Amino acid sequence: MLRFTKEFTLQEPIPEEGIAKALEVLQSGRLHRYNAHGTEPTFTDQLEERFAAYMGKPWCLACASCGSALHLALRSAGVRRGDKVLCNAYTLAPVPGAIHHAEAEPVLVEINEDTTMDCADLERKAQASGARFLLLSHMRGHISDMDKVLEICAKYHLTLIEDCAHTMGARWKGVLSGSFGKAACFSTQTYKHMNSGEGGLLVSDDPELMARAIIYSGSYMLYGMHRSRPPQEVFDQIRLETPNYSCRMDNLRAALLLPQLADLDRQCARWNTLYAAMENGLRALPGVRLLHRDPHETFVGSSIQFSLPDLDSQAIQTFLKLAAERGVDIKWFGNQKPVGFTSDYTTWHYMPSIPDLPQTRRVLATLCDMRLPLTFTADDCTLICAILGEVLAELPRS
Ligand SMILES: *Cc1c(COP(=O)(O)O)cnc(C)c1O
């Protein structure tokens, strides 16, 4: 019996340069982003300026997490209590959580077979709900048909906010994910494309949205210290009407992220090499169906999803158990019980109502998910696929 012994949750170490910068912060004691030395830019300032430049946006705000950045983006874009926010039903819990945090109501939209947003359902729901906002989550790095999404946003006057937690460095028709909405949010949580433990980055080219986000994030009256920000006049108009939600990033995390940002595109290419190896191996397995990927999408393969369309939920649970016994850790989006990081929209009981989304439920029922940490090699992918082949062959046939 083959066995895999590496951990699916093991990331690479923080680069030496990040550790050196972090030590510098620790030795200085200047961890708080506003604890600057004279007018010298802090690591948080540097990170914001460099990420904005990477994204081709005028401004970036570093936050405590992507979930908090999403909350700030929604509020700053004008979401008010009771507003409806369209959102794909297949996403991670912090996304509906951010909508709830903004006192708004999610209107969940069906997904396609390839897990991207079903634009026909988006249009129906935009029309029926009268929502003015769309929070589009590029869940697990799958980018929806952005031409259609933008067309619907224009037609129904929807303000688009992008959740790019899994698309940092990814592109649609050559344009970076996060360039399409009025604001976009990224995660630097350990399992995303840069690792500072926790962290989020918000980008926008809308001056008022950005000024509000900076004040909401907890800038007190120190927003003038930000280097990546709209002009002072924009703040003057809104500074007293914008509460402080205290969810800043600190210099220690920014120190860890600076060298990772410089290396981001190379890391994305490494993920895609792993992804290709895993995809090739999975493609050869009977009963495994890979998701279609739109040729316009340049994704970052930091995880891989596949479907087991011939198996019922009992058989899938056996598959997961046998795989786990051989060291292969697979997640399943069809699980009726929320497990670990994964929860299904039907378990978000705090929503005012839980819609019936038969297409989404059907797609998720057989959908599996595997992390591809950069500590894996192409040979690891080959071994994992061999193990999954063994497991599939052992499954009792009904
Ligand atoms: C991880 C993730 C988030 C939230 O990121 P945090 O930084 O952990 O708050 C949001 N959306 C998606 C799709 C994610 O995978």
Ligand as a Chemical Component Dictionary entry (heavy atoms), coordinates in Angstrom:
data_LIG
# 
_chem_comp.id                   LIG 
_chem_comp.type                 NON-POLYMER 
_chem_comp.pdbx_formal_charge   0 
_chem_comp.three_letter_code    LIG 
# 
loop_
_chem_comp_atom.comp_id 
_chem_comp_atom.atom_id 
_chem_comp_atom.alt_atom_id 
_chem_comp_atom.type_symbol 
_chem_comp_atom.charge 
_chem_comp_atom.model_Cartn_x 
_chem_comp_atom.model_Cartn_y 
_chem_comp_atom.model_Cartn_z 
_chem_comp_atom.pdbx_ordinal 
LIG C1 C1 C 0 -9.205  32.819 2.824  1  
LIG C2 C2 C 0 -10.314 33.414 2.082  2  
LIG C3 C3 C 0 -10.917 34.595 2.513  3  
LIG C4 C4 C 0 -10.611 35.278 3.827  4  
LIG O1 O1 O 0 -9.299  35.530 4.049  5  
LIG P1 P1 P 0 -8.788  35.856 5.538  6  
LIG O2 O2 O 0 -7.546  36.618 5.286  7  
LIG O3 O3 O 0 -8.569  34.547 6.206  8  
LIG O4 O4 O 0 -9.834  36.669 6.209  9  
LIG C5 C5 C 0 -11.914 35.134 1.733  10 
LIG N1 N1 N 0 -12.314 34.543 0.606  11 
LIG C6 C6 C 0 -11.799 33.392 0.168  12 
LIG C7 C7 C 0 -12.303 32.784 -1.087 13 
LIG C8 C8 C 0 -10.784 32.777 0.892  14 
LIG O5 O5 O 0 -10.278 31.628 0.457  15 
# 
loop_
_chem_comp_bond.comp_id 
_chem_comp_bond.atom_id_1 
_chem_comp_bond.atom_id_2 
_chem_comp_bond.value_order 
_chem_comp_bond.pdbx_ordinal 
LIG C1 C2 SING 1  
LIG C2 C3 SING 2  
LIG C2 C8 DOUB 3  
LIG C3 C4 SING 4  
LIG C3 C5 DOUB 5  
LIG C4 O1 SING 6  
LIG O1 P1 SING 7  
LIG P1 O2 DOUB 8  
LIG P1 O3 SING 9  
LIG P1 O4 SING 10 
LIG C5 N1 SING 11 
LIG N1 C6 DOUB 12 
LIG C6 C7 SING 13 
LIG C6 C8 SING 14 
LIG C8 O5 SING 15 
# 
